[in-house]
Amino acid sequence: MSKQFNRRKFLIYGSVTFGSSIFLKACTNNSPTVTEAPTASPTASLSAASSETIKVGILHSLSGTMAISEKSVVDAEKLAIKEINATGGVLGKQIAAITEDGASNWDTFREKATKLIDQDKVSVVFGCWTSASRKNVKPVFESKNHMLWYPVQYEGQECSKNIFYTGAAPNQQIEPSVDWLLKNKGKEFFLVGSDYVFPRTANTIIKAQLEALGGKVVGEDYLPLGNAEVTPIITKIKQNLPNGGVIYNTLNGDSNVAFFKQLKGAGLTPEKYPSMSVSIAEEEVQAIGVEYLKGHYAAWNYFQTVDTPANKKFVAAFKKEYGENRVTNDPMEAAYIAVYLWKQAVEKAGTIELDKVRAAAYGQTIDAPEGKVTMDANHHISKVVRIGQVRQDGLFDIVYATPAAVDPVPWNQFVKETKGFACDWADPAKGGKYKKT
């Protein structure tokens, strides 16, 4: 996000407008549809030969609580579309993006998804951020047998035929970070999170993993989204970890501002109380303040500091398009590569007909900024796992990375109810959930 916005919604937008990787506070504000040139006929069918353009939908929050987070993702998706159009488009046609505002309201997301499919006749939708918005549009895409590309890390325990997930599954973010903490920072964990589906599901996974690996949860607490009353949690951390220990943080939104300021104010420094966050990236660091986060950790698959030729090209292109003061982050990169993976699937299929594109997506690879990724038949991609430590300039030093991309596992293997289950949409007999033999 632009520095002029003080990195998402933390400081400038105060307690009402912060956006983190999974901020879920609803708002009912709406904004009009934006159709990016070139435009396409509203009656275009899902045929590659139906018009001179291929229409795609972009569905994110451009207003409301999530706007500061999701606007950056829209920027990344539009950059990919612009680059593709500049090199000839898809199937010889230009991509025309129809952008809708989910307005940080989950019912609005569902309404806009329906409009994009039924009225605008888009060939695909790139969209959503929060699990709440994704879960609200999921029945729309499934009932209409349409296609959503979802770019944000999430809690897993889902594998939809109609959704492609380019963010991390828990075994590509949460689980490796717990392993790393156990080996490097200690065995006693205090879990703190926002009170909704992602943090609670994530902590269910973490507790099962720690039990299996000899770790210990000494405390667990949640805050309603947007709540900044963190003093009781800080007190509990001090009581339950008197000699120091790990804080696993799945807080989202403004709560992080108060939490990290009070954490430092209480003398709980990262030397004795290292925190691992899964919803704080480069923008949040700037908004909260580097002085409060320096030395703490975050788990992602991509950081702006990833040293690959593809990332240098991506960062340079993004800054050229949107300004040198902009930063890139994991959800933006996952959204950017989603457009390219879809393009490759369409070109392999030779059509935008949905079932053929879906089948063609399996096995697609791309030299992404984060490293080489491959789309699995479970609709998730292989990803390198990285852990970063906040440094003085607000970016991350990468202190750990897996030697190779990790294959995605949507159904968690630590949780009793889903252990042994997998997903394979390339085999109709297996589908979204089957028991491995």
N, C-alpha and C positions, 0 to 999 in steps of 0.2 A: 504494500500500500504506500501511497505517497507519504513522505515525511511530513508534508504540510497537514495531513490528517492525523499526525502523531501516532502512526502505526495502529491501525484498525480503530477500534472505538474506545480505546482505553481512556486516555486522559482528556482529549478534547471533547469527546462526546459523553464523558463521565459515566455515570451509572446507568444511563439509558441506552447508549449506543455502541457499546463495545462488541467486536466480533472476533471470536476465536474459532478454532477449527471445528468446534461443534457447539456453537451457542444457540440455544433453543427458545428464546423468549419471543412470543408471538406479537405481531403488530399488524394492524389492518390497513395500513397505508397502501395505496395502489398508484401505479404510474402507467401511462399509455404504452401500447405496443410500439416497438421500434423495429422497422424493417430496414435492414442494411442493403444498400445497393450492391449488386444488381437485384432488382425485384423479380418476382415470378408470379405467374397467374395463380389466383386463389383456387382455381379448379384443377390445378395440376394433380395428376394421379401419381401413385407410387411406381412409375415407370421411368426408366432412364431416358426415354425418348419423348417424355411428355411435354417438355418445354426447353427453352434455351438455358435454364438454370436448374440447379438442384437445391430445393429448399430444406433448410435445417432449422430446428428450434433451439434457442438458448433460453433456459429457464432458471434464473437465479434471483435473489433478492437485490433489487436496485434501490429499495427504500426500506425503511424500518430498521430494526435492531441488527439484522445480519448484513446490511448493505455494505458496510466498510469491508467486511470479509469477502463477500461474494462479488463485488465489483471487480476486484483484482482477478478473480477466476474468469469472469467475463472478458476482461482485457486479454488474458492468455488465450482463451478460445478464439477470440476475434483475430489475434495475431496469427494463430495457426491458419485460420481461414484466409486471411489476407495473403499469407505466404503461399498457400496452395493455389489460390486464384492467380497469383503472379507467375506461377510456373505451369499454367494451363488448366487448372481446375481438376475436376474429377470426371472421368469418362468424356473429356472434351468439353465439359460444361462448367460454368462458374457456379460457386456456392453462394446462395443468397440466405443470409441469416435473419430469422425473425426472432427478435428478442422480447421476452415477456418478463414481467416483474412479479415474482412470487411474494414480494412485499413483507417478507418475514412472517407470513401467515400461512399456516399449513393447509387450510381450506382453500386459500387463494392458489396455492401451488397445484392443488388438484384441479381447480377450475381452469387454470391456464394450460395445464397439460392436456386437458380435454379439448380446449380450443385449438391448440397447436396441431393436434392429431386430426380432429374432425373438421375444423373450419379451414385451417391453413394448409392442411395436407402435407405436413413436413415429412421428410424421409427418415428423420432421426431426431432425438432431442438430447442435448448435452445440458445436464442440469442437476440441481439440488446441492445442498451442503450438509444440512443437519439430517440425522437419522429420522427425525420427525417428519421433515418434508419428504424424504425418500419413501418412508412407509406410507405416507398419505397418497403419493402418486403411484406407488407400486400396483395397486389394484387396477388403476386406469390402464397402465401399459400392459398388464397381463390380460385384462378382459378384452382389450382391443388388439392384442398380439402385436404390439408396437415395440419400440426400442429406445431405452434410456442408457446413456453413458454417464456414470456417476464417479466423480473425481476425488472423493475425500476418504481418508482412512476411517474405518468404522468398527463396530463391535462384532462383526461376523454373524454367525448363526443365521445365515440367510444365503440363498443361492437361487436367484430368479432367472428363468429362461429369457426374460425380457429386459434384464439389466446387465450391463457390462460394468465391472467395478475396476477402476484404475488406481484407486487408493489402496492402502494396505489392509489386508486381513489381520486379525490379531496375532497370528504366528509370524507376521512380517513387521511387527512393531511392538506390541505389548509383551508377548512372551520372550522375545530376545532381550528386551530391555530388563526384564526381571532376572533372566539368567545372568546378564552382565552385572547387575547390581549385587546379586548374591555372591558372585565371584570377587567383586571389587570394592563393595561398599558396606556389606553387612547383611545379616539374616533377619533383622527385626524391621518390620515395615509398619508404617502408619498410612492408611489409605484415606485420602480426602478427595471428594468429588462433588460435582453438581448433581442435583436430584432429578435425574431423568434416565432414559434408557441406556445411553452409551456408557456413562460412568458406572452405573450399577451392573451392567453386563460385563464391562471390563473388569470390575473388581471381583465379580463372581469367578472369572477366569483366573485372575491373579491369586485369589485365595486357594483355588484348587491346585494351581501350579506350585505355590509355596508349600502347601501341604505335601505334595508329591516330592518336592526337592529339599525338604528340611528347613525351609524358612518359617517365619512366624509373623502373623498379623497381630500387632499389639493394640491396634485401635482402628476404627473406621467411622467416618463421619461425612455428612452431606449437607450442602447448602442449597436452598431454592435458587433457581437461576436469577441472577441479578442481585442476590443478597450479598451485602458486604459486611455482615456481622460475623467476622472471622475470629474475634477474640476468644470465644469459648473453644474453638478448634485449636488455636495456638496453645491455650492452657492445657488441653488434653494431650497434645503432642509432647509438651514438656513433662507432664505427669507420666506418660506411658513410655517415653524415651528419655529418661533422665540423663543417660550417658551418651546420647546421640543415637542416630539411626536413620533409616531411609524413609523419606516422605514420597509416596507415589501420588502424583497430582493429576486428577482428571477434572479439576475445576475448569469452568468455561466462563468467558465474559468478564464483567467488571469485578467479579469476586476475586479474580487473580490479582488485580491492582492492590486491593486491601490486603490480601493474603501475603503477598511477597513483601509489602512494606512493613507489615506487622511482624512477619517472620524475622526480618532483619532487626526491627526495633526490639524484639525480644531476645536478640543475641543468638538466634538459631541460624548460624552461618553455614554455608555449604561444606565447610571443612568437617563439621561434625554432623550436620543435618542436610546431606545432599538431597535435593528433590529431583525427581524424574517426571517431566511433563510430556503429555502426548497431544496437547492442544495449543502449545506455545511455540510459535515460529519467529522468524526474523522481525515481522511487523510488531508482534506483541512485545518483544523485548524493548523496542524503541518506545512503545507507548507506556509500558510500565516504568521503564527507566533502567538503563544498564546497571546502575549502581545497586539495584535491588536483585538483579538476576545474574550478575557476573559470577561464574563458578558453578552455577546450577546446570542441569542437564535436560536435554529433550531427545526423544526418539522419533525419527522420521526415516524416510527412504531417500529424501533429497534435501540438501541444504544449498544455499547459493554458493558456498565455498567448495562444492564438489569439483574436483580437478579433472574434468574430461573435456576433450575438444568440443563435444556436442553441447556441454553446458556453457562453455565460454561463448559459443555462438548464440545460444539461447539468451543468456544474460545480456549480451551486447545488443541483440535484436530487440529485446524487451525495453531496454533503456533507450535505445534509439527511437522506438515508437512512442514511448510514454514519458520519458524524462530520466536524466541521470540520477535523480534522487530516489527513484523507485527501486524496490528490492523484489527479489523473487522468493518463492517459498514452495513447500511441498504440494499443497493442493493446486496451486497455479500450474506447476509442472505436470501434475497428473492430468489436469484438464487439457493442457496443451497437447500432450501426447495422445490423449483420447481421440482428438480430431484426426490426427495422423493415422492412428490404428484403424479408425472407421474408414478413412479414405482408402487405405490399402485393402481392406476387406471388400469394399465396393468395387475396386478395380479388379480384384481377383474374381469376384462374382460376375462382373460384367453388367451389373444391374443394381438398382437400389431396392429391388424386391426384398422384403425384410427377411424371410426365411433363408434366402440364398446368401444374403450378407452375413447373417448370423453364422451359418455354417462356414463361410469363408473367413470369418474372424479367427477361428480356432487355429492356433499355430502362427499367427501373425507376429512378427518381431520388428523391433525398431531400435535404432541406436539412440536412445533417449538421453536427455541431459543427466539423468540419474544413473545411466548405464544401460546396457542391453536388457530389454524386457521382452517377454513372450506371453501372448494371450493363451491361457489354458482353456480347456473345454469346460471348466467350471466357472467360466466368465470372469476370472480374476487373473492378474498378471504376476509373473515372477518379478521379484524386486530385491535389490540389495538393501540390507538393513543397516542403518547408521545411527550412531549416538553422537550427539554434539554437545559441547560445553560452551556456554556463553562466554564470549571474550569482550574486551574493552570496547571494541567498535560496534558491538551489538550483533555481529555475525557469530557463527559457530565454528569452533575448532572441532573437527571430526576426530573423536578419540577412539572410535571403534567402527569397523565396517565388516560385514561378512565377506569372506573371500570370493563368494559367487552369489548370484541371485538366488533367493529363497523361493521355492515353489509355494503357491498359495494354498491354504487349508481353510475353507470357509467354516466348516463345522468343527468346533473346538474339540481337541483330543484330551484336554484335561478335565472338561466338564462331563460328569457321568452320563447325562442324558444324551449327549451327542458324540461320545467317544466311539470310534469305529465307523462313523458315518462319513460319506464323501458325496461328491456331486460330479456328474458327467453328462452334460447336455448333448454331447456328440453321440451318445448311446441312449435312445429313447427308453430303453428298458431300465436304465439307471436314473436319468433325470436329475432333479434337484436335490434328492436325498436318498441314498441307498446304503445298505450295510456292506462294508467291505468284508470279503472272505479271507 
